[in-house]
Amino acid sequence: MNLENFALLMCNGVPPSRERLRKLLPNPTKIVCADGGANKARSIGLEPDLIVGDLDSLEQSDGGFVNAEIVSIPSQDNTDFEKTLDLLLERGLTHLLIASFSGGRIDQTLANVQIAYEYSKRCNPVLADDEYLIIPVTDRLRERVRPGELVSLLPMEDNTVVSTKGLAYELKRTNIPKGGHGISNRAVAEEIEIEVHHGGVLVFVKDI
């Protein structure tokens, strides 16, 4: 996937390996961290440019983060991830690779994924862990892949209607109900196309 001109946004979950992030995004335009995500970034050798949140999870040992801009937003009406996304949108940063969003508490993982989907209507977030890219799609996605790669579609709204090209099990304006009906498909071409006619999906691509 072409992630040129993307910023890296680190949450406070389990970070992917530095090698994985370097492969996906060798030159992020900015390294942004949601609160304790700054510590997760440092744990894999990355130094944040911007830290946002209520700062209750930020550990400022080893000299702190003297080279980072730190924006304190103490409100408890939304999560640190949402606070960070709001600030980035205000500043015109809309292409985001989101890492360390998962691991640990399952409720926080599911919340982060749903938040990314909702914000995809205003920006371009891509989530990455050590195995998958997760791409929210509400219109159309064209992506180069390797034939045989696992591709799953997870509908996020009722009455989601999708067409696909380049997958083993093609969809033609198919209504995908919520649940597991769209998982475990596979690429059979070097490019896949997913068009969402109504609703929205999360596209999971393994080993991209």
trRosetta pair geometry for C-beta under 8 A, 3 or more apart (Angstrom, degrees):
i j d omega theta_ij theta_ji phi_ij phi_ji
1 24 7.5 9 61 -147 101 88
1 126 7.0 172 132 -151 156 161
1 133 6.3 141 -5 -148 147 173
1 135 7.8 -176 -115 -74 152 133
1 143 6.2 -24 -97 -142 89 110
1 144 7.8 178 -81 51 44 78
1 205 8.0 132 -46 68 121 149
1 208 6.0 25 -17 149 99 139
3 6 4.3 -49 178 9 88 140
3 24 5.9 36 17 163 153 79
3 25 5.0 -73 109 -89 138 89
3 95 7.7 159 -160 161 67 112
3 97 5.7 32 -158 -62 139 125
3 126 6.9 -112 -105 51 112 148
5 29 5.9 34 -156 -49 47 129
5 95 5.8 53 113 71 83 152
6 25 5.8 -89 76 -120 116 125
6 28 6.4 -61 97 -128 72 75
6 29 6.7 -179 89 5 21 101
6 95 4.5 -107 -105 134 68 100
6 96 6.3 151 -165 -102 92 11
6 97 4.8 74 144 -21 137 97
6 126 7.4 -41 -135 33 150 116
7 28 5.6 73 -146 -178 37 102
7 29 4.9 -67 -77 62 73 94
7 30 4.3 -13 -128 56 112 86
7 31 7.4 -170 -171 -76 82 22
7 32 5.7 35 156 -1 125 114
7 88 7.2 -153 67 -143 152 131
7 93 5.3 7 -2 -172 146 127
7 95 6.8 123 12 86 74 69
7 96 5.5 -25 67 -108 88 68
7 97 7.3 -163 90 27 39 75
8 21 6.9 53 -128 -163 140 122
8 25 5.8 159 -74 106 106 152
8 28 4.0 -55 -13 -114 102 158
8 30 7.3 -153 35 93 67 48
8 31 5.0 -11 67 -115 109 66
8 32 6.8 169 88 29 53 69
8 46 7.6 -79 104 -171 149 155
8 96 7.8 122 -118 -160 13 65
8 97 5.3 -28 -108 70 62 101
8 99 6.5 -11 -167 10 96 117
9 32 4.8 -22 -106 77 71 103
9 33 7.4 161 -160 -90 53 29
9 34 6.9 45 178 -25 95 97
9 37 7.6 3 166 153 60 162
9 84 6.5 137 -152 136 119 135
9 85 7.8 45 -148 -78 162 73
9 88 7.4 -58 -88 -53 129 159
9 96 5.0 9 -6 -169 124 115
9 97 6.9 168 23 80 74 46
9 98 4.8 -24 72 -106 106 70
9 99 7.2 156 80 23 52 67
9 125 7.9 -49 38 -129 138 101
10 15 6.7 -5 -145 -105 112 109
10 31 7.1 14 -8 -175 113 87
10 32 7.2 174 20 90 71 49
10 33 4.6 -19 65 -110 101 80
10 34 7.0 -152 93 21 53 74
10 37 3.7 158 115 172 84 113
10 38 7.2 133 84 -70 125 31
10 40 5.6 -169 169 83 122 109
10 41 4.6 177 27 -63 172 101
10 46 7.4 156 -47 88 149 139
10 48 7.3 -112 37 -90 125 109
10 99 5.5 -25 -106 73 67 93
10 100 5.1 32 -161 37 78 125
11 34 5.1 -4 -114 47 60 124
11 37 4.8 -109 -166 -85 8 125
11 40 7.6 2 91 46 40 153
11 80 7.8 136 -139 93 79 104
11 81 5.6 2 -111 -91 114 109
11 98 6.8 34 -20 -176 107 95
11 99 7.3 -167 20 91 78 42
11 100 4.9 -162 62 99 69 82
11 101 4.5 79 29 -94 142 58
11 112 6.1 19 -118 -128 174 142
12 34 6.5 -101 -24 92 88 93
12 35 6.0 -31 -52 85 129 96
12 36 3.8 58 -117 77 124 103
12 37 4.9 -99 -62 -57 61 66
12 39 7.7 42 -127 49 87 98
12 40 6.2 172 -130 -17 43 131
12 57 5.7 13 -124 125 154 156
12 80 7.2 49 -11 71 122 140
12 100 6.8 75 -42 137 2 116
13 40 7.3 48 64 -108 37 164
13 100 4.4 171 63 169 77 65
13 101 5.4 16 17 122 139 7
13 102 5.1 121 158 56 159 19
13 103 4.5 128 172 50 100 92
13 104 5.7 -147 -139 22 76 114
13 108 7.0 176 -83 116 104 120
13 109 6.7 86 -112 -89 145 82
13 112 7.3 -83 -33 -11 134 166
14 40 7.7 -171 -143 -139 16 129
14 100 6.1 -160 79 -136 25 76
14 102 6.5 -47 42 94 93 62
14 103 2.8 2 5 53 115 173
14 104 6.3 164 -34 -20 94 90
14 129 7.8 43 87 -139 96 108
15 40 4.5 156 -45 170 116 105
15 41 7.2 155 -100 -80 147 37
15 43 6.4 159 25 73 140 112
15 44 5.2 -129 118 -20 145 134
15 99 6.1 48 -141 143 74 111
15 100 4.1 -26 -87 -78 64 115
16 20 4.3 -84 151 77 121 142
16 21 5.9 141 85 -45 110 89
16 44 7.9 36 85 -97 48 168
16 99 5.6 -93 16 -154 104 116
16 100 7.1 -127 -2 -58 66 67
16 128 6.2 -52 -14 127 154 93
16 129 5.4 168 -73 -164 109 41
16 130 4.6 166 -133 -66 93 70
17 20 4.5 103 59 0 83 101
17 21 7.2 -157 94 0 48 83
17 44 6.9 168 -162 -137 34 130
17 130 6.1 68 0 -109 91 109
18 21 5.9 -60 -151 42 34 107
18 22 6.0 36 152 -22 69 109
18 44 4.4 176 -63 172 92 104
18 45 5.4 14 -100 43 147 114
18 46 7.3 175 -116 -38 98 97
19 22 5.6 -54 -143 37 30 113
19 23 6.3 33 155 -22 64 105
20 23 5.8 -56 -152 33 28 111
20 24 6.5 15 156 -8 64 110
20 128 7.2 176 147 152 113 119
20 130 5.5 -117 -73 -119 162 64
21 24 5.8 -60 -143 44 33 104
21 25 5.9 -41 -179 49 71 94
21 44 7.4 99 18 127 137 145
21 46 7.7 -44 102 -56 157 141
21 97 7.9 137 -141 127 87 137
21 99 6.2 -13 -95 -82 116 162
21 128 7.4 136 -97 103 70 138
22 25 7.5 -87 -123 69 16 52
22 26 5.5 46 -171 -105 64 68
23 26 7.5 29 -101 -61 10 86
24 97 6.4 147 131 -150 124 151
24 128 5.8 15 -107 -129 176 167
24 133 7.8 154 -123 -86 132 113
25 28 5.1 45 151 -68 121 86
25 97 5.1 -142 -47 22 149 163
28 31 5.7 94 91 -69 141 71
28 97 7.1 -112 -107 40 111 119
29 93 7.6 -170 92 -131 129 109
29 95 8.0 76 15 76 134 105
30 49 4.9 -100 -160 57 84 144
30 50 6.4 17 167 7 122 114
30 93 6.8 -61 41 -121 135 147
31 41 6.3 119 171 -153 124 147
31 46 5.7 -166 -145 167 153 116
31 47 6.9 115 74 89 149 43
31 48 5.0 -132 115 -123 102 48
31 49 5.1 120 53 2 73 89
31 50 7.6 166 91 29 51 71
32 48 6.8 75 -127 -153 17 101
32 49 6.7 -45 -73 61 57 89
32 50 4.7 -15 -116 70 79 105
32 51 7.8 170 -163 -81 55 32
32 52 7.0 2 -176 4 100 110
32 84 6.3 139 150 -171 117 119
32 88 6.5 46 -166 -81 174 122
32 93 7.6 133 -35 119 151 160
32 96 7.9 -55 49 -131 129 109
33 36 7.9 -122 164 92 112 20
33 37 3.8 -168 -162 94 86 99
33 38 3.9 131 111 -67 160 67
33 40 7.6 164 -139 51 118 89
33 41 5.4 -100 -85 -12 128 135
33 48 4.3 -65 -5 -105 120 144
33 50 7.1 172 25 91 67 55
33 51 4.9 -17 69 -109 101 75
33 52 7.4 164 85 24 51 67
33 68 7.9 -23 29 -153 116 150
33 84 7.7 -116 114 -116 23 146
34 37 4.6 68 51 2 64 133
34 52 6.1 -37 -113 71 54 85
34 53 5.5 96 -175 -61 62 123
34 79 7.9 28 180 137 138 90
34 80 4.2 127 174 130 99 101
34 81 4.9 6 -133 -85 168 52
34 83 7.2 128 -137 63 97 92
34 84 4.3 -99 -90 -22 92 147
35 38 7.2 -111 135 2 22 96
35 51 7.1 97 -92 -178 21 94
35 52 7.2 -62 -43 91 60 45
35 53 3.2 -65 -60 71 94 166
35 54 6.6 0 -96 46 129 60
35 55 6.0 -157 -127 -89 87 31
35 56 7.0 -9 -156 43 134 60
35 57 4.7 72 147 51 115 105
35 58 5.7 -118 -170 -50 64 89
35 80 4.1 -52 -9 -152 121 160
36 39 5.3 -34 -169 26 70 112
36 40 6.8 70 136 -16 76 97
36 53 7.8 -67 -5 72 59 165
36 57 3.1 -60 -46 127 118 118
36 58 5.9 -143 -82 -73 56 46
36 59 7.3 49 -127 -4 87 84
36 80 7.8 99 16 80 75 169
37 40 5.2 -53 -150 40 46 114
37 41 6.2 53 149 -25 72 99
37 48 7.8 103 108 -83 87 137
37 51 7.9 179 68 -130 87 83
37 80 7.8 -177 -6 122 107 129
37 100 5.9 149 -131 86 93 133
38 41 5.6 -49 -149 32 32 113
38 42 6.5 30 153 -15 63 105
38 48 4.8 -68 -123 -8 90 146
38 51 4.8 -5 -64 -107 134 123
38 58 5.9 26 45 -127 127 95
38 65 5.9 -48 -180 -72 141 152
38 68 7.0 13 -131 -111 130 180
39 42 5.7 -52 -147 38 34 110
39 43 6.4 43 150 -30 64 102
39 57 7.6 -115 13 141 126 88
39 58 7.0 170 -31 -141 104 48
39 59 5.1 52 -87 39 137 102
40 43 5.5 -46 -149 25 34 118
40 44 7.3 9 159 1 61 101
40 100 4.8 114 139 -146 152 166
41 44 6.7 -78 -163 45 31 90
41 46 4.2 -83 179 83 89 106
41 47 7.1 141 130 -94 116 10
41 48 5.4 103 73 -55 158 91
41 100 7.9 -119 -60 3 64 150
42 45 7.4 56 -167 -71 36 12
42 46 6.7 -107 -77 67 31 56
42 47 6.6 50 -96 -95 80 55
42 48 7.7 -62 -49 -12 86 89
47 65 7.5 160 -164 -139 85 89
47 67 6.5 24 158 71 130 125
47 68 7.3 -147 164 -59 83 104
48 51 5.3 80 121 -60 151 88
48 65 6.2 -6 57 -153 105 137
48 68 4.7 33 96 -110 91 137
49 67 7.8 -57 -115 128 50 88
49 68 6.0 161 -176 -124 13 77
49 69 6.8 12 152 20 62 91
50 68 6.3 180 -78 -169 16 92
50 69 4.9 -13 -110 64 73 100
50 70 7.9 167 -160 -82 48 32
50 71 7.1 6 -171 0 93 108
51 55 7.6 77 137 -98 115 92
51 58 6.7 79 172 -109 141 136
51 65 6.2 76 -18 98 143 162
51 68 5.2 56 -10 145 103 137
51 69 7.2 -179 26 90 67 51
51 70 4.7 -12 65 -113 106 74
51 71 7.1 177 89 27 54 66
52 70 8.0 177 -75 -158 38 47
52 71 4.7 -6 -110 66 78 106
52 73 6.5 17 -177 6 85 116
52 80 6.9 151 108 -171 75 83
52 83 5.5 -165 145 118 108 101
52 84 4.2 144 74 -97 130 78
52 87 5.3 -156 -123 29 154 151
53 56 7.7 -103 134 19 110 69
53 57 7.4 -32 120 37 149 97
53 58 7.4 155 70 -41 119 111
53 72 7.6 -33 82 -129 41 46
53 73 6.4 -73 -149 47 12 90
53 80 3.4 10 -121 -136 118 112
53 83 5.6 134 -103 71 52 140
53 84 6.7 -18 -60 -51 84 98
54 72 7.0 55 -139 -162 32 75
54 73 6.4 -74 -71 83 59 58
54 74 5.0 84 -129 -126 91 44
54 75 7.4 -134 -80 51 107 40
54 76 7.2 32 -76 -79 153 68
54 80 6.4 -107 12 -83 79 98
54 83 7.6 151 -32 -16 71 166
55 58 4.7 -40 -156 14 72 127
55 70 7.3 56 -94 -178 129 115
55 72 5.4 -43 -11 -114 130 91
57 80 7.6 -89 27 -28 122 163
58 65 7.9 -76 -170 1 121 129
58 70 8.0 79 -149 -139 169 124
60 64 3.8 14 -173 -111 105 83
60 65 6.5 -95 -122 0 92 80
61 64 7.6 128 35 -65 8 50
63 66 6.3 -56 152 -15 96 115
65 68 4.0 -19 153 26 114 123
65 70 6.6 119 83 -64 119 115
71 87 6.3 131 94 -127 159 160
73 83 4.6 176 75 -157 145 135
73 87 7.6 -146 -39 -52 144 124
75 78 6.7 28 111 30 113 79
75 83 7.4 158 59 -93 102 119
78 82 4.0 -93 163 86 120 139
78 83 6.0 152 95 -52 108 75
78 86 7.7 79 97 -20 157 136
79 82 4.8 99 54 8 75 99
79 83 7.0 -131 101 -4 42 87
79 111 6.9 124 -44 140 158 130
79 115 7.0 -83 48 -83 132 158
80 83 5.4 -49 -145 35 36 116
80 84 6.3 38 155 -21 66 104
81 84 5.9 -57 -152 35 28 110
81 85 6.5 26 153 -16 64 106
81 101 7.6 75 -114 -124 141 96
81 112 5.8 -165 -99 -118 173 87
81 115 5.7 96 113 106 127 160
82 85 5.6 -53 -144 38 34 110
82 86 6.2 37 156 -22 66 105
82 115 6.0 -112 -73 -151 88 133
83 86 5.9 -57 -152 35 28 112
83 87 6.5 23 154 -15 63 107
84 87 5.9 -57 -150 37 31 108
84 88 6.3 29 155 -17 66 108
85 88 5.7 -57 -146 38 31 110
85 89 6.3 32 156 -20 65 105
85 96 7.8 -89 -114 -11 84 173
85 115 7.3 -174 -7 157 154 111
85 119 5.2 -68 -178 -121 149 158
85 123 7.3 -154 -163 26 100 149
85 125 7.9 -31 -118 -71 120 133
86 89 5.9 -56 -150 35 29 110
86 90 6.5 32 151 -21 63 105
87 90 5.5 -52 -152 33 34 115
87 91 6.4 19 154 -7 66 110
88 91 5.8 -65 -147 46 33 103
88 93 4.2 -75 -170 71 92 109
88 94 7.5 155 138 -73 100 39
88 96 6.9 60 144 -76 160 132
88 123 7.6 48 108 -111 112 162
89 92 7.6 53 -173 -67 31 20
89 93 7.4 -91 -68 60 27 64
89 94 6.8 65 -111 -90 67 81
89 119 7.9 -133 -57 -158 130 110
89 122 6.2 11 -122 134 137 125
89 123 6.1 -115 -92 -56 97 126
93 96 7.0 81 143 -69 96 97
94 122 7.5 -119 -133 135 109 67
94 123 4.0 -148 -154 -135 78 90
94 124 5.7 69 141 17 85 86
95 123 7.4 -148 -60 179 30 92
95 124 4.9 -8 -107 72 62 118
96 123 6.4 32 7 143 113 129
96 124 6.8 151 23 85 69 62
96 125 4.8 -21 72 -108 106 71
96 126 7.2 176 93 27 56 65
97 126 5.4 -26 -111 71 63 97
97 127 8.0 137 -167 -105 53 19
97 128 5.9 -4 -174 4 98 123
98 101 5.4 38 143 -45 107 131
98 112 7.8 -178 154 170 136 111
98 116 6.0 -133 36 -105 163 131
98 125 5.5 14 -16 -166 123 107
98 126 6.9 172 19 81 80 41
98 127 4.7 -36 73 -103 104 68
98 128 7.1 150 73 19 51 71
99 127 7.6 149 -80 -159 37 59
99 128 5.4 -29 -92 70 84 91
99 129 7.4 138 -143 -90 71 45
100 103 7.4 -54 -152 32 62 121
101 109 6.8 104 134 -134 73 63
101 112 4.2 -178 -174 143 103 147
101 113 7.0 123 138 -61 130 65
101 116 7.3 5 -146 -40 162 134
101 127 5.6 -64 33 -144 147 116
101 129 7.7 -105 48 -67 83 94
102 109 4.3 57 -128 -129 72 111
102 112 7.0 -142 -67 66 61 137
102 113 7.8 38 -78 -51 102 104
102 129 5.6 -38 44 -80 128 134
103 109 7.0 132 16 -81 29 120
103 129 7.8 147 -35 -129 100 127
104 108 6.7 -11 95 55 106 129
104 109 7.4 159 66 -45 72 102
105 108 4.3 70 84 11 109 107
105 109 6.8 -178 96 -11 57 85
106 109 5.4 -53 -148 36 38 115
106 110 6.2 34 157 -16 70 105
107 110 6.0 -56 -147 39 30 106
107 111 6.2 31 153 -20 64 109
108 111 5.5 -54 -143 38 32 113
108 112 6.2 35 157 -22 65 105
109 112 5.9 -57 -151 34 28 110
109 113 6.6 24 155 -16 63 106
110 113 5.8 -54 -148 36 33 110
110 114 6.3 28 156 -14 66 108
111 114 5.9 -60 -148 41 30 107
111 115 6.1 33 154 -23 66 107
112 115 5.6 -52 -144 35 30 113
112 116 6.4 33 156 -20 64 103
112 127 7.9 120 134 -117 104 138
113 116 5.8 -53 -151 33 31 112
113 117 6.6 32 150 -19 63 103
113 127 6.8 -48 -112 -30 75 172
113 134 6.8 -50 -132 138 103 157
113 202 7.0 6 179 -102 110 157
114 117 5.6 -51 -151 34 36 113
114 118 6.4 34 154 -18 67 104
114 156 7.6 154 -124 -147 74 118
115 118 5.8 -56 -149 37 32 108
115 119 6.3 22 157 -11 67 110
116 119 6.0 -61 -144 44 29 105
116 120 6.4 46 151 -42 63 99
116 125 4.6 -131 -159 109 96 149
116 127 5.7 21 -172 -52 175 118
116 134 7.6 83 100 107 149 115
116 136 6.1 -174 129 -31 88 131
117 120 5.5 -44 -155 11 32 119
117 136 4.5 167 -117 -113 62 132
117 156 5.2 -166 -175 -137 154 164
117 200 6.7 135 -172 125 107 135
117 202 6.3 -73 -88 -71 118 101
118 121 6.7 -44 178 10 42 109
119 122 5.8 -68 -168 48 59 98
119 123 5.6 -14 153 37 94 105
119 125 6.0 59 91 -14 109 134
120 123 6.7 -84 -118 69 33 60
120 124 7.1 58 -141 -115 74 30
120 125 5.6 -101 -84 36 83 95
120 136 3.6 -134 -49 96 167 139
120 137 7.8 -70 155 -55 148 18
120 138 6.4 150 114 -10 111 113
120 200 7.6 146 82 -164 128 143
121 138 6.2 23 -92 10 77 165
125 136 6.4 37 69 20 92 118
126 133 6.0 -14 178 -167 107 104
126 134 7.2 153 -169 73 56 51
126 135 5.5 -12 -121 -100 86 78
127 132 8.0 15 104 107 90 95
127 133 7.1 143 79 -163 54 50
127 134 4.1 -15 63 58 108 105
127 135 7.8 -155 29 -66 72 37
128 132 7.3 -165 -138 95 48 53
128 133 5.4 -17 -97 -105 82 69
128 134 7.5 -163 -69 19 36 75
129 132 5.8 26 46 46 93 79
131 206 5.9 -20 161 -138 88 87
131 207 7.1 -31 -165 -53 63 65
132 204 5.2 -26 -159 -162 133 90
132 205 6.6 135 -156 69 74 43
132 206 5.4 -42 -96 -94 78 62
132 208 8.0 63 -156 0 38 103
133 204 7.5 158 81 -152 49 43
133 205 4.9 -10 58 58 96 98
133 208 5.0 -32 6 24 124 142
134 202 5.5 -6 -172 -177 98 110
134 203 7.2 155 -156 76 46 48
134 204 5.5 -11 -103 -99 77 70
135 141 6.2 107 124 -121 137 151
135 143 7.6 171 11 -61 169 149
135 202 7.2 143 69 -162 39 58
135 203 4.5 -21 61 60 95 103
135 205 7.1 19 1 1 112 109
136 156 7.6 -3 -135 -13 96 155
136 200 6.7 11 -174 173 89 120
136 201 7.7 169 -151 92 49 42
136 202 5.7 -34 -95 -102 60 70
136 203 7.8 -176 -82 16 11 78
137 140 7.3 7 -167 -155 112 2
137 141 4.7 -74 -109 -27 134 121
137 194 5.7 52 132 103 169 122
137 196 5.5 155 128 -21 94 128
137 200 6.5 173 89 -158 49 76
137 201 5.4 -10 60 63 97 84
137 202 7.6 148 17 -108 78 20
137 203 5.5 41 -8 -17 124 114
138 196 5.7 -101 -164 79 25 148
138 199 7.7 -130 -133 122 76 35
138 200 4.1 -27 -97 -104 81 109
139 195 7.5 -34 156 -147 47 63
139 196 6.0 -87 -91 53 8 98
140 193 7.1 -10 -170 -170 96 89
140 194 7.0 166 -152 88 50 55
140 195 4.8 -5 -107 -109 91 73
140 196 7.1 -149 -69 21 46 72
141 192 7.8 8 110 104 96 91
141 193 7.1 169 89 -150 56 44
141 194 4.6 5 53 53 100 99
141 203 6.2 -110 57 -3 166 160
142 191 6.3 6 -175 -179 89 110
142 192 7.4 179 -147 88 47 48
142 193 5.0 -8 -102 -104 78 83
143 191 6.9 164 85 -152 34 66
143 192 5.6 -12 61 57 86 89
143 203 8.0 162 6 129 149 150
143 205 7.1 -105 124 -69 153 159
143 208 7.9 -42 165 -136 128 133
144 190 6.0 -6 -151 156 82 80
144 191 5.3 -38 -98 -95 59 77
145 149 4.9 -115 174 39 117 142
145 151 7.2 -28 -126 -65 171 122
145 166 7.7 130 41 147 117 132
145 187 4.5 -143 100 -92 136 170
145 189 7.9 79 60 88 96 58
145 190 6.7 -176 63 -164 54 37
145 191 7.0 135 20 -107 76 24
145 192 5.6 14 10 -5 128 107
145 205 6.4 -127 -109 -152 124 129
145 208 6.5 -69 -120 -120 84 87
146 149 5.1 105 65 -38 78 111
146 187 6.9 120 85 79 38 139
146 190 7.4 -2 -113 -122 30 68
146 207 7.6 -56 43 113 125 102
147 187 5.5 -131 -122 114 40 94
147 188 5.8 36 -142 -153 99 25
147 189 6.3 68 -89 -39 98 5
147 190 6.5 -50 -41 -68 89 58
148 186 6.1 -18 -150 -178 28 119
148 187 6.5 -35 27 68 24 84
148 188 8.0 77 -53 -96 45 46
149 186 6.7 157 78 -155 36 72
149 187 4.7 19 51 21 87 120
149 205 6.2 23 147 -166 129 85
149 206 6.0 -178 -172 67 85 73
149 207 5.9 -147 -128 71 100 95
149 208 6.8 72 -156 -83 152 63
150 184 6.8 -43 -150 -130 103 47
150 185 7.6 119 -164 75 55 46
150 186 6.0 -44 -103 -100 42 76
150 204 7.5 -27 123 115 96 95
150 205 7.4 153 88 -152 63 39
150 206 4.1 20 58 27 108 124
150 207 7.5 83 28 23 90 99
151 167 6.0 -108 73 -112 135 112
151 185 4.9 -46 80 86 85 95
151 186 6.3 136 22 -117 86 20
151 187 5.5 90 -18 -46 127 82
151 192 6.4 145 -107 -100 167 173
151 203 6.8 -17 -166 -169 91 92
151 204 7.0 154 -157 81 40 61
151 205 5.6 -2 -107 -102 78 73
151 206 7.8 -134 -66 14 41 79
152 182 6.2 108 -177 121 66 79
152 183 4.0 9 -142 -133 118 64
152 184 6.1 28 -93 -28 101 35
152 185 6.3 150 -93 25 43 81
152 203 7.5 155 80 -157 49 44
152 204 4.2 -4 56 54 98 113
153 162 6.5 154 177 144 157 175
153 164 7.8 -124 -45 -69 147 135
153 176 6.6 -71 114 -143 120 173
153 182 3.4 -80 77 164 87 133
153 183 7.3 -140 47 -71 48 42
153 185 6.9 17 -1 12 93 131
153 194 7.0 171 -98 -137 124 139
153 201 4.7 -17 -167 -172 92 144
153 202 7.4 151 -157 75 45 49
153 203 6.0 -15 -102 -103 70 67
153 204 7.7 -151 -67 20 25 79
154 182 6.1 -164 -74 73 32 120
154 183 6.8 33 -75 -72 83 91
154 201 6.1 136 66 -164 43 80
154 202 4.4 -14 59 55 103 98
154 204 6.8 52 -10 -17 109 110
155 160 3.9 -172 -140 36 117 152
155 162 7.8 -134 -87 -25 99 127
155 176 4.6 174 -48 101 130 108
155 177 7.0 -163 45 129 150 15
155 178 5.4 -116 84 -90 109 58
155 181 7.9 4 1 56 117 103
155 182 6.3 123 -24 -2 84 141
155 199 6.2 4 -157 143 101 141
155 200 7.4 122 -155 85 60 44
155 201 5.4 -47 -95 -100 47 82
156 160 7.1 99 41 -74 52 143
156 199 7.1 162 63 169 69 95
156 200 4.9 -34 53 91 112 94
156 201 6.3 170 -2 -109 89 24
156 202 6.1 91 -50 -23 114 88
157 160 5.4 122 68 -64 78 98
157 199 3.9 -164 72 -146 111 93
157 200 5.4 70 3 33 115 82
158 178 7.0 -49 -90 -27 58 113
158 199 7.0 -149 76 -104 30 125
159 175 6.4 -44 -146 -143 52 111
159 198 5.8 -44 131 123 93 127
159 199 5.8 176 92 -53 61 122
160 175 7.0 125 75 -155 48 58
160 176 5.2 -40 87 58 104 91
160 178 7.9 100 11 -64 119 68
160 196 6.9 -47 -165 -148 91 103
160 198 6.4 -165 -134 97 32 72
160 199 3.1 -116 -100 93 70 153
160 200 6.4 -93 -117 38 117 28
160 201 6.1 117 -180 -61 145 86
161 173 5.8 3 176 -165 110 63
161 174 6.8 167 -152 79 62 30
161 175 5.2 -30 -94 -90 79 63
161 176 7.6 164 -99 8 26 75
161 196 7.3 115 77 -166 56 57
161 197 4.3 -50 98 65 108 107
161 198 4.3 45 26 38 105 97
161 199 6.5 123 12 20 59 109
162 171 5.1 26 101 113 90 148
162 173 7.7 169 74 -122 24 22
162 174 5.8 -33 63 61 74 83
162 176 5.7 1 17 -10 118 121
162 182 7.6 50 45 -113 155 135
162 194 6.5 -20 -165 -168 112 88
162 195 6.9 148 -158 80 59 52
162 196 5.6 -26 -102 -105 80 61
162 197 6.9 -162 -82 13 26 84
162 201 6.3 27 -83 -30 140 141
163 171 5.6 -154 -126 103 32 83
163 172 5.6 33 -121 -128 94 34
163 173 5.5 -2 -65 -50 102 51
163 174 7.2 129 -84 10 51 79
163 194 7.7 160 85 -155 49 42
163 195 4.7 -8 60 59 95 105
163 197 6.8 64 -7 -30 96 110
164 167 4.8 -8 140 18 136 127
164 170 5.5 -154 79 -145 93 61
164 171 4.6 68 11 36 99 91
164 185 7.8 -3 142 164 172 164
164 192 6.9 -19 -168 -173 98 97
164 193 6.6 155 -158 85 49 61
164 194 5.3 -8 -106 -104 84 68
164 195 7.5 -168 -76 23 38 71
165 170 7.0 25 -103 -129 37 110
165 189 7.5 -26 142 36 80 147
165 192 6.7 165 86 -158 62 50
165 193 4.2 15 45 47 105 105
166 187 5.9 -7 147 -147 97 80
166 188 6.3 -171 -177 56 51 70
166 189 3.8 -95 -134 45 93 118
166 190 7.9 -96 -144 49 128 29
166 191 5.7 -124 -92 96 158 50
166 192 3.8 -146 86 -105 130 58
166 193 6.1 107 9 11 116 70
167 170 5.8 146 69 -85 88 55
167 171 7.7 8 63 0 135 83
167 185 4.8 7 -171 163 124 128
167 186 6.8 135 -156 74 73 35
167 187 6.3 -57 -103 -101 60 43
167 188 6.5 102 -163 10 13 93
167 192 6.0 58 -54 -132 85 116
168 185 6.0 -176 45 -167 90 76
168 186 4.7 31 -9 59 125 87
168 187 7.7 0 -25 38 82 2
168 188 5.2 118 -74 -40 66 119
169 185 5.2 -116 42 -120 101 102
171 174 3.9 -97 -161 20 99 128
171 176 7.3 -26 -132 -57 150 109
173 197 6.1 15 -125 -1 80 156
176 181 5.4 -174 -157 89 83 120
176 182 5.0 25 -157 -56 143 117
176 201 7.3 37 64 -90 147 120
177 181 5.8 83 53 1 78 144
180 183 5.0 -50 -163 17 77 121
182 185 7.1 -41 179 -18 61 117
182 201 6.9 -98 134 -139 169 130
183 204 7.7 8 -126 45 83 131
187 190 8.0 83 161 -94 126 17
187 192 5.4 -97 -114 -56 103 120
189 192 6.7 144 66 -72 97 60
194 201 7.1 -95 164 63 136 137
194 203 6.0 178 27 -88 167 137
196 199 6.4 -114 -174 76 113 67
196 200 5.9 46 -174 -108 161 43
196 201 6.1 -165 -91 7 125 97
205 208 4.6 51 123 -57 118 121
